[in-house]
Amino acid sequence: MPALLTTPRPQHLHLPGDADFDAARAAWNVAVDQRPAAVAVPADSAQVADVVRDAVRAGLRVAPQSTGHNAGPLAAHGLDDTVLLRTHLLDSVHVDPVARIARVGGGVVWQPVVEAAAQHGLAALHGSSPDVGVAGYSLGGGIGWYARSLGMAAHSLTAAEVVTADGSVVRTDAHHEPELFWALRGGGGGFGVVTSLEFRLYPVETAFAGFMLWDAVHAEALLRAWSDWAPAAPDEVTTSFRVLRLPPMPELPPFLRGRHVVVIDGAVLADDESARRILAPLRAVAPEVDTFGRVPAAALTRLHMDPEGPTPGVSDAAILDALPAAAIDAFLSRTVAGTTSPLLAAELRQLGGALGRPDASAALSRLDGQFLAFGVAIAATPQMATAGHAAAADLVGALRATTGHRPYLNFAEDPVDASTAFDATSARRLAQVRAAIDSTGVFVANHRF
Ligand SMILES: Cc1cc2nc3c(=O)[nH]c(=O)nc-3n(C[C@H](O)[C@H](O)[C@H](O)COP(=O)(O)OP(=O)(O)OC[C@H]3O[C@@H](n4cnc5c(N)ncnc54)[C@H](O)[C@@H]3O)c2cc1C
């Protein structure tokens, strides 16, 4: 890569053999071993443009990455000819409380955005994890606790700054480069390096949110009750149903340590009385713990207790049209009390509501399906990764066999044909946008068409 080794060598470039190369290439998901030709950590758009131009001159490709939460499919294709461009130094956060817009750098994670917005009584459409990157999450769709009422994060994107394959810095919104803007709204990261994003904030200061917990012996009754209730529930509520096998970790509170439990968590954007009415059918199944109540909106980033900081994980996931009786049987036979499984969580997220309504101004117009199924295991060793991956694939494969299904690219941690996540017209249009803006295929995204 001669052109990358310009003199003086840019400080933001890390090459194999450098003492800090392993740290520079490490992804959030530490079970993924990504081995790029080089790692660049630029601090502003101008440096990003330099990296892109230098990489092209050296005959290399460029893979933007903010955190590496979805490093699996990126690394799976091999990165020998690719500069991994880490965006975490693009970390500015600015909230305009009057316009109700946030403007953030292309490497920002959700927690600081949520905190900055909350100071003005505003909320962003973050997901269940505080340290997922705003960029990857929003470019891939983005579903969180407000999803059934306020939709996907991608649909709230109002503008982006992008460094394109020729090193230009382009601002795109509904009026400038509208095709690129359409593609960024759910079409993924294959169009350039997003150096900043602007998106709508919502006047949500509090939510009626929390979790209910039962022993896993009640899994069957609970899954039947939740899966009957979820598709017809009002748009104000978004929940998740999980069977968790919690390790006996001292960090966990005693009522969770080493237990096999069912947890339903979520949020309702409604007044207390309406929220209680909406949740009544679930609360009637007598939870052992019920924390649902009015909480500050900013507390929702930790409601799901997602792992923070580098974590080794393997998973499988699919959007399901429905949960027919055969799907419920398949889920229960792999998760109820008495069964063994390496899965930390077998999860079903409630879709529908605003997520199901089409928005033609976004590449990912809607999420077509009632549930999002997800199985995840901790992969601290290669053996754990193999067993956990097999169990996740077995769970989600069994559910797929019972109903119509498609991938949700944010939750797809193995390579998939990305076009299958879109309707045929949108998939063709995405390919055209990519061909127009990056005709030589400089950019490498986690998911490829
Ligand atoms: C613990 C956990 C919790 C999660 N919770 C949710 C959730 O509640 N809802 C949900 O929808 N998803 C969720 N996800 C999935 C998450 O949205 C995806 O993994 C997403 O890709 C992460 O984005 P990232 O930027 O952090 O990851 P990265 O791996 O850094 O990025 C993924 C891809 O996004 C693109 N990309 C990232 N940054 C840029 C950039 N600056 N410019 C151009 N392209 C870029 C690239 O193609 C990159 O390969 C979760 C994942 C985990 C591991």
Ligand as a Chemical Component Dictionary entry (heavy atoms), coordinates in Angstrom:
data_LIG
# 
_chem_comp.id                   LIG 
_chem_comp.type                 NON-POLYMER 
_chem_comp.pdbx_formal_charge   0 
_chem_comp.three_letter_code    LIG 
# 
loop_
_chem_comp_atom.comp_id 
_chem_comp_atom.atom_id 
_chem_comp_atom.alt_atom_id 
_chem_comp_atom.type_symbol 
_chem_comp_atom.charge 
_chem_comp_atom.model_Cartn_x 
_chem_comp_atom.model_Cartn_y 
_chem_comp_atom.model_Cartn_z 
_chem_comp_atom.pdbx_ordinal 
LIG C1  C1  C 0 -26.152 -4.995 22.415 1  
LIG C2  C2  C 0 -26.849 -4.555 21.142 2  
LIG C3  C3  C 0 -28.076 -3.907 21.233 3  
LIG C4  C4  C 0 -28.736 -3.500 20.070 4  
LIG N1  N1  N 0 -29.966 -2.902 20.175 5  
LIG C5  C5  C 0 -30.603 -2.519 19.042 6  
LIG C6  C6  C 0 -31.904 -1.935 19.097 7  
LIG O1  O1  O 0 -32.486 -1.784 20.157 8  
LIG N2  N2  N 0 -32.491 -1.590 17.933 9  
LIG C7  C7  C 0 -31.872 -1.739 16.716 10 
LIG O2  O2  O 0 -32.450 -1.359 15.695 11 
LIG N3  N3  N 0 -30.642 -2.275 16.636 12 
LIG C8  C8  C 0 -30.014 -2.686 17.767 13 
LIG N4  N4  N 0 -28.798 -3.281 17.675 14 
LIG C9  C9  C 0 -28.202 -3.497 16.356 15 
LIG C10 C10 C 0 -27.417 -2.277 15.937 16 
LIG O3  O3  O 0 -28.307 -1.267 15.522 17 
LIG C11 C11 C 0 -26.490 -2.662 14.773 18 
LIG O4  O4  O 0 -25.510 -3.558 15.264 19 
LIG C12 C12 C 0 -25.823 -1.444 14.156 20 
LIG O5  O5  O 0 -25.215 -1.816 12.930 21 
LIG C13 C13 C 0 -24.815 -0.867 15.095 22 
LIG O6  O6  O 0 -24.308 0.328  14.592 23 
LIG P1  P1  P 0 -22.854 0.760  15.049 24 
LIG O7  O7  O 0 -22.527 1.977  14.294 25 
LIG O8  O8  O 0 -22.775 0.758  16.519 26 
LIG O9  O9  O 0 -22.035 -0.520 14.569 27 
LIG P2  P2  P 0 -20.863 -0.680 13.482 28 
LIG O10 O10 O 0 -20.522 -2.124 13.471 29 
LIG O11 O11 O 0 -19.797 0.294  13.758 30 
LIG O12 O12 O 0 -21.556 -0.274 12.126 31 
LIG C14 C14 C 0 -22.376 -1.175 11.407 32 
LIG C15 C15 C 0 -22.350 -0.710 9.960  33 
LIG O13 O13 O 0 -22.970 0.565  9.861  34 
LIG C16 C16 C 0 -22.300 1.342  8.888  35 
LIG N5  N5  N 0 -21.728 2.522  9.542  36 
LIG C17 C17 C 0 -21.466 2.719  10.854 37 
LIG N6  N6  N 0 -21.000 3.964  11.048 38 
LIG C18 C18 C 0 -20.950 4.547  9.830  39 
LIG C19 C19 C 0 -20.554 5.832  9.368  40 
LIG N7  N7  N 0 -20.139 6.797  10.205 41 
LIG N8  N8  N 0 -20.622 6.082  8.040  42 
LIG C20 C20 C 0 -21.074 5.153  7.161  43 
LIG N9  N9  N 0 -21.462 3.925  7.559  44 
LIG C21 C21 C 0 -21.400 3.630  8.881  45 
LIG C22 C22 C 0 -21.216 0.477  8.281  46 
LIG O14 O14 O 0 -21.725 -0.164 7.122  47 
LIG C23 C23 C 0 -20.957 -0.525 9.375  48 
LIG O15 O15 O 0 -20.411 -1.766 8.903  49 
LIG C24 C24 C 0 -28.133 -3.729 18.814 50 
LIG C25 C25 C 0 -26.904 -4.390 18.734 51 
LIG C26 C26 C 0 -26.266 -4.811 19.884 52 
LIG C27 C27 C 0 -24.976 -5.556 19.763 53 
# 
loop_
_chem_comp_bond.comp_id 
_chem_comp_bond.atom_id_1 
_chem_comp_bond.atom_id_2 
_chem_comp_bond.value_order 
_chem_comp_bond.pdbx_ordinal 
LIG C1  C2  SING 1  
LIG C2  C3  SING 2  
LIG C2  C26 DOUB 3  
LIG C3  C4  DOUB 4  
LIG C4  N1  SING 5  
LIG C4  C24 SING 6  
LIG N1  C5  DOUB 7  
LIG C5  C6  SING 8  
LIG C5  C8  SING 9  
LIG C6  O1  DOUB 10 
LIG C6  N2  SING 11 
LIG N2  C7  SING 12 
LIG C7  O2  DOUB 13 
LIG C7  N3  SING 14 
LIG N3  C8  DOUB 15 
LIG C8  N4  SING 16 
LIG N4  C9  SING 17 
LIG N4  C24 SING 18 
LIG C9  C10 SING 19 
LIG C10 O3  SING 20 
LIG C10 C11 SING 21 
LIG C11 O4  SING 22 
LIG C11 C12 SING 23 
LIG C12 O5  SING 24 
LIG C12 C13 SING 25 
LIG C13 O6  SING 26 
LIG O6  P1  SING 27 
LIG P1  O7  DOUB 28 
LIG P1  O8  SING 29 
LIG P1  O9  SING 30 
LIG O9  P2  SING 31 
LIG P2  O10 DOUB 32 
LIG P2  O11 SING 33 
LIG P2  O12 SING 34 
LIG O12 C14 SING 35 
LIG C14 C15 SING 36 
LIG C15 O13 SING 37 
LIG C15 C23 SING 38 
LIG O13 C16 SING 39 
LIG C16 N5  SING 40 
LIG C16 C22 SING 41 
LIG N5  C17 SING 42 
LIG N5  C21 SING 43 
LIG C17 N6  DOUB 44 
LIG N6  C18 SING 45 
LIG C18 C19 SING 46 
LIG C18 C21 DOUB 47 
LIG C19 N7  SING 48 
LIG C19 N8  DOUB 49 
LIG N8  C20 SING 50 
LIG C20 N9  DOUB 51 
LIG N9  C21 SING 52 
LIG C22 O14 SING 53 
LIG C22 C23 SING 54 
LIG C23 O15 SING 55 
LIG C24 C25 DOUB 56 
LIG C25 C26 SING 57 
LIG C26 C27 SING 58 
# 
